[in-house]
Amino acid sequence: MRAVTYTQVAQYVILIIAYTVPAICMSTTQDDGFNKNNPVEFLVYGGTLQAIALREKEMVLLGLASKVTPYLEPKWRRVDFFALTFCLMVGTASLPHVLMRYFTTPSVRSARRSVTWSLGFILVLYMTAPAYAAFAKLEVYTNVIGQPLSVLPQWVFTYGKIGLTSVCGKAVTSVNEAVEACAQATGGDYLLRLKDLKISKDAMVIATPEIAGLPYTIAGLVSAGGLAASLSTADGLLLAISNALSHDIYFRLIDDKASIQKRLLISRVLLVVIALMAAGTAASKPADILSMVAWAFSLAASGNFPALVLGIWWRRANAQGAIAGIICGWGLTLTYLLGTVYGGWELWGGISNVAAAVFGLPVGFAANIIVSLLTSPPPDNVLAMVDSLRDFKVTGEDLTAEELEDIKEKEEALARTQVLQVSNTAEATAEATAELTI
């Protein structure tokens, strides 16, 4: 567990450097009259947005683009936008591979402090993203749209070779191909229009340094950052899934007498199998990356968030209610996703499938509450443990000797289980085996 945490820290350092360096480089070239040469990108891109708006008006007047439709119109789009924002926020608090990181903290106080720090680091990344996108959009509008096809930048053809860009509906790899494609599409109009250029959303982060004309070293840095981000997320997700299956399913439900060595073997085999399944699914390209990420946030939010909130802040919540909430909330969200993506369903209230958790969350909370009220309340020792999670000021003076002893035994057993289930080193296995032998 700690080994993965440390590697993810290193990967975050690479990621944040790779993400902010090109944004800062582009920020210093912006001038809105107030923030000239300002390296703090999120203080500058307001002027960039104004420049984009002016350029859009120019393109409309020159016949290079159709009339721009405001993103938040009509009215239901505004609701959809805020629904997506809500799902991303709640999903961030519910991602299982992120929640597992808090197992490495020694106390409740430390866990809360680590949440503050982690959200601060996430904030740095998220505040850079809008500026990054704005700078890239302005570069495309200014230096590509409205230009003759003969002077198109090389990155258009470079990414066209792998199908990430297209000109006039074709993935072109040279000026001649671009001229031929646009001649067929427009009848000889060789000034590139906005609708003629398509850039894959999956390529924007990697392509932005080249779009902005930054040195190739920065483009390589961004590629390294993208690789670090994918590895950091992948190892956390693989570890979370394999541990859940090996410990919570296999050990608890199938073979509760399995040795530590066998449980570790099962976990490692499952990790490889899940990785291969994920690779096969990704190779089939079921959707663009942004949509799949948003789906993951919605599924995590609808399945985990009700159980997390009620399990800590409502003393009547129990295991049966949590399971019911997870099944109902997650199930409804998944059903809506599959129905709208593959079943041809109409959107409910104009809410897109990337914000599907707004339907699953209320159902998850309702199912959790109803089932908890219809079943027996949690035992006193569980309530005492939950109280210690909710209020880190709870001390031995607040609990009876039996409650303290029971909580201590459960915490020690949980700590041993967590260390053993995630450890993948020979040293950890040897120590655990020695402890059990003694």
N, C-alpha and C positions, 0 to 999 in steps of 0.2 A: 504493500500500500504506500509506504513512504517513498519507496524507490520510484514508483509511478508519479507521485506528487512532485518529487525533485526534478524528474525529467520534464514534466509539464511546465514547471517553473522556467527551466532553461528554454523550452520551446516557446513560451510566452515572450521571453526577452527577445528571441529572434523575430517572432511575429510582430511585436509592437514596433521594433526598429524598422523592419521591412515595410510596415504599413504607414508609419508616420514620416519617414524620411522623404519619400516622394511627395507626400502631401505638403510637407514644409517647403520643399524645393519649389513646388507649384505656387504655394502661398506667397513666397517672396517676390513672385513676378506679377502678382495682382496689385491693382491700384484703383481703389474706389474713391479716392480723394481724401480718405481719412486714415487708411491703414496701409500705406505704401511700404513695401518690403517688410511686412510683419510676418514673422515665422510662426505665429500662433494661428494655425489654420482655421480653427472654428470661430475666431474673431474677425476673419477676413471674408468668408464666403458669402456674407450678406450682400456685399458689393458685387460678388460674382453672380449671384442670383439676379440682381438688377441688370447686369450686363447680358445675362442669358435672355431675360425678358425683352430687352431692346433688340437683341439679335433675332429673336423669334418674330418680332414685328417687321424687321427688315426683310426676313426671308419670305414672309407672307406678301409684302409689297412687291418683292422682286419675282414672285411666282415660284419660289423655291420650296415652299411649304404651304400646306392648307392652313386654314384658320385654326389657331390653337384653342383647344377645349380645356378649361380649368380642370385640374385633377379632381377637386372635391365637388364637382357638379356632374350629374344631378344630386339631389339631396341624399339618396341612399348611399352614395359613395363616401360621404362624410362618415356615416354610421359604420360602414365597412372598414374605413381607415382606422377609426378608433377601436373597433373590435379587434383588428389585427394587432394594434399596439397593445391592447390589454392582454391578448393571448401571448404575445412575446414576453411581456413582463411577468405574467403568472407562470409561463413555461420556464423562464429562467430560474425561478424558485423551485421548480419541480423536476429538473433534469436529474435522472438517477446517477449518472456518472459524476455530476458535480456534487450531489449530496454525499456521495461516498468519500469525497475528499475530507469531509468534516470528521470522519472516523479517526483521522490522524491527530486530532486535537485532544489534549489531555483533560479538558474540562468544558463545562457549558460556557463559562465566561470566555475561554479561549475560542470556542466555536463561534460565539457571537462576534468576537473581535475579528476573526478570520473572515466572516461574512462581510464586514465593513471594508476590510482591505480588498477582498476579491471584487466586490462591487465597484470599488474605486478604480481598480485596474481595468475592469470591463468598461467603465465610464470613459476612460481615456480612449479606448478603441472605438466605442460607439459614437463619441463626439467627433472623431476624425472621419468616420464613414460618410456623413452627408457632405462635408467639405470635399472629400476625395471625389465623390460622384459629381459635385457641381463643377469642380475644376476640369474634370474629364469631359463633361458635357460642353462646357464653353470652348474647350480646345477643338472638339469635333465641329461645333457650329461655326467657329471662326476660321479654321484652317482646312476644313475638308468640304463642308457643304457650300455649294456655289462656286467651287473651283473647277477648272477644266479637268477632264479625265486624264489628260496627259501629265498632270502634276500631282496626281494622287500620291500620298505618302506610301512608303514601302510596307508599313505595317498592315495596310489593307490587304495586300497580296500575301504577306507572310501568314496571316491568320486565315486568309481564304483557302490556303492549301490544306488546312485541317478543318475546314467547314465552319469556322467561327465568325466569319464575316462574309457578306455577299453584296454585290453591286448589281442593281437592276435585276434582282432575283437569281443571280448566279454567283457561285463561289469562284471568283476570278483570281488568277495568279499572275496576271501581267496587264499592262496598259492596253495592249491589243485586245485581250479578252474582255476587258471592261468596256472599251469602245464598241466592240461587236455586240455585247449584251445590251448596252444602253441604246445602241442604234436600232436594234430589233424591238426594244421595249418602248422607245420614245419617238422613233422615226427620225433620229438624227440630232436630237438635243443633247449636246455633250457637256453641259454644265450639270454637275451632280446635284440632284435635289434631295431633300430630306428623306422622302419615301424610298429613294433608290438605294440608300445605304442601310444595311442591317448588321448590327453587332450583337453577338450572343451575350446574354447577361452573364453567363458563366465565364466569359473572357474579359470582362471589363476591368477587374482588379489587376489581373496580370498584364493586360494590354495598356493600361493607363500611362505608365512611364514612357512607353514608345509613342503613344498618342501625343504626349506633352513634349516629346523631343528630348527627354532626359537621357543621360549616358547609359550605355548598355549595362554598366556595373549596377546601376539602380534597378534596372529591369531584372537582372539576375538576383538581386537582393529580394525583390518582391516575390520572385518565384520560390526562393528559399523560405520566405515567410509563409507562403501558401502551403508549401510542403510541411513546414513545422505545425501549422494550424491543423492540417488534415491528420498528421500523425498524433498530435496531442489529443484531438477529439476521438480518433479511432481507438487508441489504446485505452482510453477511459471507458468508452462504450463497450469494447470487447471484454474488458475486465468486469464491468458491471453485469453484463449479460451472462457471461460464463459463471461468475460467482453465484448469481441468483439461481441459475439452473442447477449447478452442482451442489450448493448448500441448501437453498430453500426448497428445491424440488427433490433432488436425488437423496440428499442426506436426511431431510426431515420427513419425506413422504414415502420413499422407496426403500432405503437401507439405512436406518438410523444407527446401525452398528458398524458401518464402514470405517475402516482405518483411515488415519490421516493421509497415508501414502496413496490410498485408493481414491480418496476425495480430491487430492491434488492432481492425480492422473486424470480423473474425470473432468476436472476443471480445465486442464490443459488441452485435452482432446476436444472438449466443447468449444474452447477458444478458437482452435484451428478450424473446426467445422463451421462455426458462425462467421469467421473471417472469409472463408471460401464462399459461403452463401451470400454474404454482403457484397463480395467482389462480383459474383455472378449477377446479382440484382443491379448493381451499379453499371455493369457493362451493357445491360439491356436498355439503359437510359429511359426509365419509365417517365421521367419529367425533368424539368430543369432543376438545378441545385437549390435555388432560392425557394422554390415551392416545396421541395422535399424537406428542407430545413424547417420551414414554417409548419409543415405537417407534423414534424417531430415535436416541435414546441407545443402545438395544440394537443397532441396525444398525451404528452407528458403532463400538461396542465390538467386536462380533464380526468386523467387517471390518478395522479398523485396528489394534486393540490388539496382536494377536499379531505383526504385522509390525513395529510400533514397538518392542516389547520385545526380540524376537529380533534384529531388525536392528541394535540398538545393543549388546546384552549377550551375544550369541552370535556368535562370530567365524565360525562355519561357515554361518550363514544367508546365502542368496543371493537374487537377484531371482526366480528360478523358484519357490523356496519361498515367498517373500512373496506372489507372485501366486496360487499354489495355496491358501495359507492364507486370503487374502482371498476367493477364489471359494467355497471350501468353507464357511468360517465364516459369511460373509455370506449365502450361498445357503441354508444350513440355517436360519438365523434368519428369513430372509424367508419360506421355505417354511412354517415353524411359524406365523408371523404370519398369512399368508394362509389357511392351513388352519384355524386356530382361529377366525378372524374371519369368513371367507366360506365355508369348506368344511365346517363343522360338526364339526371334529375334537374329540375329547376332549382335555382338558389332560393333558400328560405329567407325571405325578407331582404333579399339583395346582399346577403352575407356570403362572401366567397369562401371556398373550402379551406383556404389557408388560415381562416379565423374560426374554424369549426368548433373550437373549444367553448365558444360563448353559448353553445347549445348543450355541450356535454357537462360543463361545470355545474350549472344549476341542478341538473339531473343527478350528478354525482353527490352533491351536497344533500339533496332531498333523500336519495336512497340511503346514504350513510346515516342520516338522522332518524329516518323511519325505522330502519332495521335495528339500529342501536336501541331505540325506545321499545321495540317489540321483543327484544332479547334481554338476557340478564346483564346487569352492569358489570364493569370490570372489577376484579378483586382489589382489596385494599392495598396489597403490595404493588400492584401495577399503578394505582392512583398515586402512591407515594413516589414511585419512580418518575411518573409524569410531572408531579409537582416539582421534583428536583430539576427537571428539564426546563420547566416554565419559569421558575424563580431560582436563580443560582445562589440566593441568600439562604436557602434552606440548609440547615446544619443538623448535626446529630442531636442537638437539644430539642429540635422540633419533631423528632420521630422517636418511636419506642425502640427498645433494644432489638426486639424481634424484627421490626420493619427495617432497621438499619442493617442487621445481619443478612436479611433476605435480599435487600437491594445490593449489598456488597457482593454477595455470592453471584447474583445475576450479572452484575457489572463485570466481575472477574471472568465469569463464563463467557459472556459476550465478547470481552476483549480477547480472550484466548481463541475463540472461534474466528473472529475477524482476522487476527494475525495469521492463523493457520490456513484459512481459506484463500487468502490473497497472496500468501508467500509463495514465491516461485524460485527460491534459492535453496541450495543444499544445506546451507547453514541453518536457515529457519526450520527446515524439516527435521534436521538432526536435533536441534534444541527442543522442538515440540515433542519429538519421539522420546527424548531423554526425560522430559518432564512427566510424560504419561507413564513411562516405565517406573520412575521413582514413586 
